[in-house]
């Protein structure tokens, strides 16, 4: 197989996005669009990948990292000029170079692979990826001859007569014989209204030399669409969401309402998971079999164990065990570790804490910077008081302890194994194992005092 290279065009600012964020960094399902392009190209073996950066080069390079070599296009003089910036890395190399735009995140690795294969099987010097557009206005038309070969590409503004009616369009993605590409690029002129060097002009130059130019048609126009504004960005998000959701459903996941379920590309969901509407699942999250998520739940970079249930809640950067019940309206903050068969109820917040197997925090509590053992019951309104204004401290609650309602545990403090904390207590010292700790003022009743206050208030 011939050597294969890729050049990604990512130098444009994207003024129609009307944003301080550079166009190719706008996210589609939580991932910059240029990253989608790189990952799809990485789904098969390439000998070299080069990304042409310009506006926001430092930020774009920061996101791309080591996934691609970067070349700076200091002055944006058109797509042909952009590709020419890769010449020092690719000139004199035998093989095939694919040129793609960094704002086309929906093209799949399968389509790129098929384009490569078609180009090499046809022994063409250039191959254009084409599609049938429902509304081809604004696109270059692919004009074929009687033998169904590509005769020329006509830009929309130059199309005349029957050419206007052609609905097969140039998507802006190409495969080239590498040497032929860079030879032709030196012949491209900027004699046009924009004064720029256009990559499609390479096609005409090759045809004038009787080089074979081919076309590979994809039946999915939607995947080839470039993103130039926020409307197209939203459409791309919708398309990718549908694609991802359909994949999960075919793999045995039940989505009650796919149109209102948002799942990032890196999420792993095992069969027989049930996801209710309004759920947002992001990052490198894994959800084990038989779990139930939602409705209206956000999970970001978590592991959710088998048969666990999370309702109307938020969880981030945490590990949740098997057969756990969370919510409604719970908040699992980063670095929480929730054991098996744990209950975290309504309006409970857990942060940087571990909850051992079969422990319960049923409602209205804050558990922060705490190490909670197994079989612990934490009553309503309990707070682990972890912050003194400068530093955070650890609360330890050992196995089988019982903490009564409206208790404050002032860290650093330990509640020993099997101990009880009486409701309404403020605990400032360690509670020994198998003890009862009461830390509240003694109740005093003053008979008739209420009547005296009421009489005083009459005047």
C-alpha positions as CSV (number, residue, x, y, z in Angstrom):
1,X,0.0,0.0,0.0
2,X,1.2,3.5,-0.8
3,X,2.3,5.9,1.9
4,X,-0.6,8.1,3.1
5,X,-0.4,11.6,4.4
6,X,-3.0,14.1,5.6
7,X,-3.1,17.9,5.5
8,X,-5.8,19.6,7.7
9,X,-6.7,23.2,6.9
10,X,-7.3,25.0,10.3
11,X,-5.9,28.5,9.8
12,X,-9.1,30.5,9.3
13,X,-10.5,32.8,12.0
14,X,-14.1,32.1,11.1
15,X,-15.5,35.6,11.2
16,X,-19.1,34.4,10.6
17,X,-19.0,32.6,13.9
18,X,-18.8,36.0,15.5
19,X,-16.8,34.7,18.4
20,X,-13.5,35.3,20.1
21,X,-13.0,31.5,20.0
22,X,-11.3,30.4,16.7
23,X,-13.6,28.5,14.5
24,X,-12.1,25.0,14.6
25,X,-12.1,25.1,18.4
26,X,-15.8,25.5,18.6
27,X,-17.1,22.2,20.3
28,X,-19.4,19.7,18.8
29,X,-20.7,17.4,21.6
30,X,-18.0,18.7,23.9
31,X,-15.0,18.3,21.6
32,X,-13.4,20.9,19.3
33,X,-14.4,20.3,15.7
34,X,-10.8,20.0,14.5
35,X,-10.3,17.2,17.1
36,X,-13.1,15.2,15.6
37,X,-11.4,15.5,12.2
38,X,-8.0,14.3,13.6
39,X,-9.6,11.4,15.5
40,X,-11.4,10.2,12.4
41,X,-8.2,10.4,10.4
42,X,-6.4,8.5,13.1
43,X,-8.9,5.6,12.9
44,X,-6.6,4.2,10.2
45,X,-2.9,4.3,9.6
46,X,-1.3,7.5,8.3
47,X,2.4,8.0,7.8
48,X,2.2,11.7,8.6
49,X,-0.5,14.2,9.6
50,X,0.0,18.0,9.3
51,X,-2.3,20.7,10.5
52,X,-2.0,24.2,9.0
53,X,-2.7,26.8,11.7
54,X,-3.0,30.5,11.5
55,X,-5.4,32.6,13.5
56,X,-5.2,31.5,17.1
57,X,-2.3,29.1,16.3
58,X,-1.1,28.8,19.9
59,X,-4.6,27.9,21.1
60,X,-5.3,25.5,18.3
61,X,-1.9,23.8,18.8
62,X,-2.5,23.5,22.5
63,X,-5.7,21.5,21.8
64,X,-4.2,19.4,19.1
65,X,-1.1,18.5,21.1
66,X,1.0,15.6,19.8
67,X,-1.8,14.3,17.6
68,X,-0.5,16.2,14.5
69,X,2.5,18.1,13.3
70,X,1.7,21.9,13.1
71,X,2.8,24.3,10.4
72,X,2.0,28.0,10.6
73,X,0.4,29.9,7.7
74,X,1.5,33.4,8.8
75,X,-0.5,35.1,6.1
76,X,-3.9,33.7,5.0
77,X,-3.7,33.8,1.2
78,X,-6.1,31.0,0.3
79,X,-6.5,27.2,0.6
80,X,-3.8,26.5,-2.1
81,X,-1.4,28.7,-0.2
82,X,-2.3,26.9,3.0
83,X,-1.5,23.5,1.6
84,X,1.8,24.8,0.2
85,X,3.0,25.5,3.7
86,X,3.3,21.7,4.2
87,X,5.7,21.4,1.3
88,X,8.9,21.2,3.4
89,X,7.4,18.2,5.3
90,X,6.0,16.4,2.2
91,X,7.8,17.4,-0.9
92,X,9.4,14.6,-2.9
93,X,7.5,12.0,-1.0
94,X,5.7,9.2,-2.9
95,X,2.2,8.4,-1.9
96,X,-1.3,9.9,-1.4
97,X,-2.1,13.1,0.5
98,X,-5.6,13.8,1.7
99,X,-6.5,17.4,2.2
100,X,-9.4,18.1,4.6
101,X,-10.9,21.1,6.3
102,X,-10.8,21.4,10.1
103,X,-14.4,22.6,10.1
104,X,-15.9,19.4,8.8
105,X,-16.2,17.3,12.0
106,X,-18.9,14.9,10.7
107,X,-17.0,13.1,8.0
108,X,-16.3,9.6,9.3
109,X,-13.2,7.6,9.2
110,X,-15.0,5.1,6.9
111,X,-15.6,7.8,4.3
112,X,-11.9,8.9,4.5
113,X,-10.8,5.3,4.1
114,X,-13.2,4.8,1.1
115,X,-11.9,8.0,-0.5
116,X,-8.3,6.8,-0.2
117,X,-9.1,3.3,-1.5
118,X,-11.0,4.7,-4.5
119,X,-8.2,7.2,-5.4
120,X,-5.5,4.5,-5.3
121,X,-7.6,1.9,-7.2
122,X,-8.3,4.5,-9.9
123,X,-4.6,5.4,-10.1
124,X,-5.7,9.0,-10.2
125,X,-3.6,12.1,-9.7
126,X,-6.5,13.8,-7.9
127,X,-9.9,12.6,-6.5
128,X,-12.6,14.9,-5.3
129,X,-15.0,13.8,-2.6
130,X,-18.5,14.7,-3.9
131,X,-22.1,14.6,-2.6
132,X,-25.6,15.4,-3.9
133,X,-26.7,18.6,-2.2
134,X,-30.4,19.2,-1.6
135,X,-29.6,22.9,-2.3
136,X,-26.3,23.2,-4.2
137,X,-26.3,27.0,-4.1
138,X,-22.9,28.3,-3.1
139,X,-21.1,25.0,-3.9
140,X,-18.7,24.2,-6.7
141,X,-20.5,21.9,-9.3
142,X,-18.8,18.7,-10.4
143,X,-19.3,18.4,-14.2
144,X,-19.0,14.9,-15.6
145,X,-18.5,13.9,-19.3
146,X,-20.4,11.2,-21.2
147,X,-18.1,8.5,-19.7
148,X,-19.1,9.7,-16.2
149,X,-15.6,11.0,-15.6
150,X,-14.9,14.4,-13.9
151,X,-14.5,16.9,-16.6
152,X,-14.2,20.0,-14.5
153,X,-15.3,21.7,-11.3
154,X,-17.3,25.0,-11.8
155,X,-17.6,27.4,-9.0
156,X,-21.2,28.5,-8.3
157,X,-20.6,32.1,-9.4
158,X,-19.2,30.8,-12.7
159,X,-21.8,28.2,-13.4
160,X,-24.0,28.7,-16.5
161,X,-27.1,27.1,-18.1
162,X,-27.4,23.4,-17.3
163,X,-24.4,23.6,-14.9
164,X,-26.6,25.5,-12.4
165,X,-29.0,22.5,-12.2
166,X,-26.2,20.1,-11.3
167,X,-26.6,18.9,-7.7
168,X,-23.3,17.0,-7.4
169,X,-21.0,19.3,-5.4
170,X,-17.4,19.6,-4.5
171,X,-17.2,19.0,-0.7
172,X,-13.7,20.5,-0.4
173,X,-12.1,17.2,0.6
174,X,-9.5,15.7,-1.8
175,X,-6.9,13.0,-2.3
176,X,-3.9,13.8,-4.4
177,X,-0.8,12.1,-5.7
178,X,1.6,13.9,-3.3
179,X,4.3,14.9,-5.8
180,X,1.7,16.0,-8.4
181,X,0.0,18.1,-5.8
182,X,3.0,20.2,-4.9
183,X,4.1,20.5,-8.5
184,X,0.7,21.9,-9.4
185,X,0.5,24.2,-6.4
186,X,3.4,26.2,-7.7
187,X,1.4,26.9,-10.9
188,X,-1.7,28.1,-9.1
189,X,-2.4,31.8,-9.7
190,X,-4.1,34.4,-7.5
191,X,-5.6,36.2,-10.5
192,X,-9.1,36.3,-9.0
193,X,-11.4,38.7,-7.2
194,X,-10.0,37.7,-3.8
195,X,-6.4,37.7,-4.8
196,X,-5.9,34.3,-3.2
197,X,-4.5,30.9,-4.3
198,X,-7.3,28.3,-4.4
199,X,-6.7,24.6,-4.0
200,X,-9.5,23.6,-6.5
201,X,-7.4,25.3,-9.2
202,X,-5.0,22.3,-8.9
203,X,-7.7,20.1,-10.5
204,X,-7.8,22.2,-13.7
205,X,-4.0,22.3,-13.8
206,X,-3.8,18.5,-13.6
207,X,-6.5,18.1,-16.2
208,X,-4.7,20.4,-18.6
209,X,-1.8,18.0,-18.3
210,X,-4.1,15.0,-19.1
211,X,-3.7,13.7,-15.6
212,X,-6.5,11.5,-14.4
213,X,-9.0,13.2,-12.1
214,X,-11.6,11.1,-10.4
215,X,-14.5,11.6,-8.0
216,X,-15.7,9.6,-5.1
217,X,-19.4,10.1,-4.3
218,X,-20.6,9.8,-0.7
219,X,-24.4,9.2,-0.3
220,X,-24.4,11.2,2.9
221,X,-24.3,14.9,2.1
222,X,-24.9,15.8,5.7
223,X,-21.6,14.5,6.9
224,X,-19.6,16.7,4.4
225,X,-21.1,20.0,5.5
226,X,-18.6,22.6,6.7
227,X,-19.4,24.7,9.8
228,X,-19.2,28.5,9.1
229,X,-21.7,29.9,11.7
230,X,-23.6,29.1,14.8
231,X,-26.6,27.7,12.9
232,X,-24.4,25.1,11.1
233,X,-22.7,24.4,14.5
234,X,-26.1,23.5,16.0
235,X,-27.0,21.4,13.0
236,X,-23.7,19.5,13.3
237,X,-24.3,18.9,17.0
238,X,-27.7,17.5,16.2
239,X,-26.4,15.2,13.5
240,X,-23.6,13.9,15.7
241,X,-25.9,13.4,18.6
242,X,-28.3,11.4,16.5
243,X,-25.4,9.3,15.1
244,X,-24.0,8.5,18.6
245,X,-27.4,7.8,20.1
246,X,-28.3,5.4,17.3
247,X,-25.1,3.5,17.9
248,X,-25.8,3.1,21.6
249,X,-29.4,2.0,20.9
250,X,-28.2,-0.6,18.4
251,X,-25.8,-1.8,21.1
252,X,-28.6,-2.5,23.5
253,X,-29.1,0.8,25.3
254,X,-32.6,2.1,25.8
255,X,-33.0,5.8,25.2
256,X,-36.6,6.8,26.0
257,X,-36.3,10.1,24.0
258,X,-33.1,10.2,21.8
259,X,-33.9,13.7,20.7
260,X,-33.5,14.9,24.2
261,X,-30.5,12.8,25.3
262,X,-27.0,14.1,24.9
263,X,-24.1,11.7,25.0
264,X,-20.4,12.6,24.2
265,X,-18.3,10.5,21.8
266,X,-16.1,9.0,24.5
267,X,-18.9,7.7,26.7
268,X,-19.1,3.9,27.1
269,X,-22.5,2.4,27.9
270,X,-23.1,-1.3,28.5
271,X,-26.3,-3.1,27.3
272,X,-29.6,-2.9,29.2
273,X,-28.9,0.6,30.5
274,X,-32.0,2.8,30.6
275,X,-31.6,6.5,30.0
276,X,-34.5,8.9,30.5
277,X,-35.0,12.3,28.7
278,X,-33.0,15.4,29.6
279,X,-29.9,13.4,30.5
280,X,-26.4,14.7,29.6
281,X,-23.6,12.3,29.7
282,X,-20.1,13.8,29.1
283,X,-16.4,13.1,29.0
284,X,-14.9,9.6,29.5
285,X,-17.9,8.2,31.4
286,X,-18.6,4.5,31.7
287,X,-22.1,3.3,32.7
288,X,-22.4,-0.4,33.6
289,X,-25.2,-2.7,32.6
290,X,-28.7,-2.4,34.1
291,X,-28.1,1.1,35.4
292,X,-30.8,3.7,35.0
293,X,-30.0,7.4,34.4
294,X,-32.3,10.4,34.6
295,X,-34.5,12.1,33.8
296,X,-32.7,15.4,33.8
297,X,-29.4,14.1,35.0
298,X,-25.8,15.3,34.2
299,X,-22.9,12.9,34.5
300,X,-19.4,14.0,33.5
301,X,-16.3,11.7,33.6
302,X,-17.7,9.2,36.0
303,X,-18.0,5.4,36.4
304,X,-21.5,4.3,37.2
305,X,-21.8,0.7,38.5
306,X,-24.2,-2.0,37.6
307,X,-27.9,-1.5,38.4
308,X,-27.3,1.9,39.9
309,X,-30.0,4.6,39.7
310,X,-29.3,8.3,39.3
311,X,-32.3,10.7,39.1
312,X,-32.4,14.5,38.6
313,X,-28.8,14.8,39.8
314,X,-25.3,15.9,38.9
315,X,-22.2,13.8,39.1
316,X,-18.7,14.8,38.0
317,X,-15.2,13.1,38.2
318,X,-16.4,10.4,40.6
319,X,-16.7,6.6,41.0
320,X,-20.2,5.3,41.8
321,X,-20.5,1.6,42.8
322,X,-23.1,-1.0,42.0
323,X,-26.8,-0.8,43.1
324,X,-26.4,2.8,44.3
325,X,-29.4,5.1,44.6
326,X,-28.7,8.8,44.0
327,X,-31.2,11.6,44.0
328,X,-33.4,13.3,43.2
329,X,-31.4,16.6,43.3
330,X,-28.1,15.2,44.6
331,X,-24.7,16.7,43.7
332,X,-21.8,14.3,43.5
333,X,-18.7,16.6,43.2
334,X,-15.2,15.6,42.0
335,X,-13.2,12.9,43.8
336,X,-16.2,11.2,45.4
337,X,-16.1,7.5,45.7
338,X,-19.5,5.9,46.3
339,X,-19.5,2.2,47.4
340,X,-22.0,-0.5,46.6
341,X,-25.6,-0.3,47.7
342,X,-25.2,3.2,49.0
343,X,-28.1,5.7,49.2
344,X,-27.5,9.4,48.5
345,X,-30.8,11.1,48.7
346,X,-32.4,14.4,47.8
347,X,-30.4,17.6,48.3
348,X,-27.3,15.8,49.4
349,X,-23.9,17.1,48.3
350,X,-20.8,14.8,48.4
351,X,-17.3,16.3,47.6
352,X,-13.9,14.6,47.8
353,X,-15.3,11.9,50.1
354,X,-15.7,8.2,50.2
355,X,-18.9,6.4,51.3
356,X,-18.5,2.8,52.2
357,X,-20.8,-0.1,51.1
358,X,-24.4,0.1,52.2
359,X,-24.1,3.5,53.9
360,X,-26.9,6.0,53.7
361,X,-27.1,9.8,53.5
362,X,-30.8,10.1,52.8
363,X,-31.4,13.9,52.6
364,X,-30.3,17.5,53.1
365,X,-26.6,16.9,54.1
366,X,-23.2,18.1,53.1
367,X,-20.4,15.5,53.1
368,X,-17.1,17.1,52.2
369,X,-13.5,15.8,52.8
370,X,-14.8,12.8,54.6
371,X,-14.0,9.1,54.9
372,X,-17.2,7.3,55.7
373,X,-17.2,3.6,56.4
374,X,-19.7,0.9,55.6
375,X,-23.2,0.6,57.1
376,X,-23.1,4.2,58.3
377,X,-26.4,6.2,58.6
378,X,-26.1,9.9,58.4
379,X,-29.2,11.8,59.4
380,X,-30.9,14.7,57.8
381,X,-29.1,18.1,57.9
382,X,-25.7,16.7,58.9
383,X,-22.6,18.7,57.8
384,X,-19.0,17.7,57.9
385,X,-17.5,21.1,58.7
386,X,-14.3,20.8,56.7
387,X,-13.0,24.4,56.1
388,X,-11.7,26.9,58.7
389,X,-11.2,29.7,56.1
390,X,-7.7,28.6,55.2
391,X,-7.4,24.8,55.2
392,X,-9.6,21.8,54.6
393,X,-9.7,19.0,57.2
394,X,-10.8,15.3,57.1
395,X,-13.8,13.9,58.9
396,X,-13.7,10.1,59.5
397,X,-16.9,8.2,60.3
398,X,-16.1,4.5,61.0
399,X,-18.2,1.5,60.1
400,X,-21.7,1.0,61.7
401,X,-21.8,4.6,63.1
402,X,-25.1,6.5,63.4
403,X,-25.1,10.3,63.1
404,X,-28.3,11.9,64.2
405,X,-30.1,14.7,62.4
406,X,-28.8,18.3,62.3
407,X,-25.3,17.4,63.5
408,X,-22.1,19.3,62.8
409,X,-18.9,17.4,62.7
410,X,-16.1,19.9,63.1
411,X,-13.0,18.5,61.3
412,X,-10.6,17.1,61.9
413,X,-12.6,14.6,63.9
414,X,-13.3,10.9,64.1
415,X,-16.6,9.2,64.9
416,X,-15.6,5.7,66.1
417,X,-16.9,2.4,64.9
418,X,-20.5,1.6,66.0
419,X,-20.9,5.0,67.8
420,X,-23.9,7.2,68.0
421,X,-24.0,11.0,67.6
422,X,-27.2,12.5,69.1
423,X,-29.3,14.6,66.9
424,X,-28.5,18.4,67.1
425,X,-24.9,17.8,68.3
426,X,-21.9,19.8,67.3
427,X,-18.9,17.4,67.6
428,X,-15.5,19.0,68.1
429,X,-13.7,16.0,69.7
430,X,-13.3,12.4,68.6
431,X,-16.1,10.0,69.5
432,X,-14.7,6.7,70.9
433,X,-15.8,3.4,69.5
434,X,-19.2,2.1,70.6
435,X,-20.1,5.4,72.4
436,X,-23.0,7.9,72.5
437,X,-21.9,11.5,72.1
438,X,-24.3,14.4,73.0
439,X,-23.0,17.9,72.3
440,X,-25.9,20.3,72.7
441,X,-27.3,22.7,75.4
442,X,-29.5,21.2,78.1
443,X,-33.2,22.0,77.4
444,X,-34.9,24.4,79.9
445,X,-38.7,25.0,80.0
446,X,-40.1,28.2,81.5
447,X,-43.7,27.8,82.3
448,X,-46.0,30.7,81.3
449,X,-43.1,32.6,79.6
450,X,-44.8,32.7,76.2
451,X,-47.9,34.4,77.6
452,X,-45.7,37.2,79.1
453,X,-44.1,37.8,75.7
454,X,-47.4,38.0,74.0
455,X,-48.7,40.5,76.5
456,X,-45.7,42.7,76.2
457,X,-46.0,42.7,72.4
458,X,-49.6,44.2,72.6
459,X,-48.2,47.6,73.3
